[in-house]
Amino acid sequence: MPLPPAEASDRLLSPAELEAALRDIGARRYHNLHPFHRLLHDGKLDKDQVRAWALNRYYYQAMIPVKDATLLARLPDAALRRVWRQRIVDHDGDHDGDGGIERWLKLAEGVGFERDYVLSTRGILSATRFSVEAYVHFVAERSLLEAIASSLTEMFSPTIISERVAGMLKNYDFITRETLAYFDKRLTQAPRDADFALDYVVRHAVTPEQQRQALDALRFKCSVLWTQLDALYFAYVSPGMIPPDAWRPGEGLRADAIGSAAA
């Protein structure tokens, strides 16, 4: 059974106990539990609310390889660097038109955005920018153990991806499988990356303090993801208070997408 955080910080956990405690954080804090995501998966958002999600999530996707490059530069061992650099390739691709960022741009275009508008990041919420940049700074400034542990939200992503793809294809007639192609590769990439990071954390968190740091790092990352959805919910669902510098429906859309009916 997972130990509560206070107990977990008082004594050295076995590898199995540490893994259980990490997985318990995901079970309680991962953003698949957020009301915004429940609405997204269940088909209860309109087209502009889905657009707001796609636009803001782009900034997170675009900054992941920046985060990983920061971490890569800190790894002292060539073997570790060879493993970690694959994450950058996964997102940036090996050439133009390849990689996860490109596939997310296709998703944003698929829901109606002009590519250049998405790339500019002009319309993203300030809370999106602040939370994503806080994650990049965390990885750059905290211990290597904490930086790697913060990536362990990938342990929980296959479940949310499966729910998201099935729910969006079922409930939104403007979403196609091609639009959601980003998620196809993540179903294999995320478990691979999570297995490596989990093994690293379990082997290197060898004191109660280090284990507490690893657990706190994962809690922090869950908060980064949760905060982004808090901001989306507040701005575009309820009470619907869009900040003055954020995207508003109708902006940044392709000419053929302007005025299209809500789902």
Rosetta blueprint (number, residue, H / E / L):
1 M L
2 P L
3 L L
4 P L
5 P H
6 A H
7 E H
8 A H
9 S L
10 D L
11 R L
12 L L
13 L L
14 S L
15 P H
16 A H
17 E H
18 L H
19 E H
20 A H
21 A H
22 L H
23 R H
24 D H
25 I H
26 G H
27 A H
28 R H
29 R H
30 Y L
31 H H
32 N H
33 L H
34 H L
35 P H
36 F H
37 H H
38 R H
39 L H
40 L H
41 H H
42 D L
43 G L
44 K L
45 L L
46 D L
47 K H
48 D H
49 Q H
50 V H
51 R H
52 A H
53 W H
54 A H
55 L H
56 N H
57 R H
58 Y H
59 Y H
60 Y H
61 Q H
62 A H
63 M H
64 I H
65 P H
66 V H
67 K H
68 D H
69 A H
70 T H
71 L H
72 L H
73 A L
74 R L
75 L L
76 P L
77 D L
78 A H
79 A H
80 L H
81 R H
82 R H
83 V H
84 W H
85 R H
86 Q H
87 R H
88 I H
89 V H
90 D H
91 H H
92 D H
93 G L
94 D L
95 H L
96 D L
97 G L
98 D L
99 G L
100 G H
101 I H
102 E H
103 R H
104 W H
105 L H
106 K H
107 L H
108 A H
109 E H
110 G H
111 V L
112 G L
113 F E
114 E L
115 R H
116 D H
117 Y H
118 V H
119 L H
120 S H
121 T L
122 R L
123 G L
124 I L
125 L L
126 S H
127 A H
128 T H
129 R H
130 F H
131 S H
132 V H
133 E H
134 A H
135 Y H
136 V H
137 H H
138 F H
139 V H
140 A H
141 E H
142 R L
143 S L
144 L H
145 L H
146 E H
147 A H
148 I H
149 A H
150 S H
151 S H
152 L H
153 T H
154 E H
155 M H
156 F L
157 S H
158 P H
159 T H
160 I H
161 I H
162 S H
163 E H
164 R H
165 V H
166 A H
167 G H
168 M H
169 L H
170 K H
171 N H
172 Y L
173 D L
174 F L
175 I L
176 T L
177 R L
178 E L
179 T L
180 L L
181 A L
182 Y H
183 F H
184 D H
185 K H
186 R H
187 L H
188 T H
189 Q H
190 A H
191 P H
192 R H
193 D H
194 A H
195 D H
196 F H
197 A H
198 L H
199 D H
200 Y H
201 V H
202 V H
203 R H
204 H H
205 A L
206 V L
207 T L
208 P H
209 E H
210 Q H
211 Q H
212 R H
213 Q H
214 A H
215 L H
216 D H
217 A H
218 L H
219 R H
220 F H
221 K H
222 C H
223 S H
224 V H
225 L H
226 W H
227 T H
228 Q H
229 L H
230 D H
231 A H
232 L H
233 Y H
234 F H
235 A H
236 Y H
237 V L
238 S L
239 P L
240 G L
241 M L
242 I L
243 P L
244 P L
245 D L
246 A L
247 W L
248 R L
249 P L
250 G L
251 E L
252 G L
253 L E
254 R L
255 A L
256 D L
257 A L
258 I L
259 G L
260 S L
261 A L
262 A L
263 A L
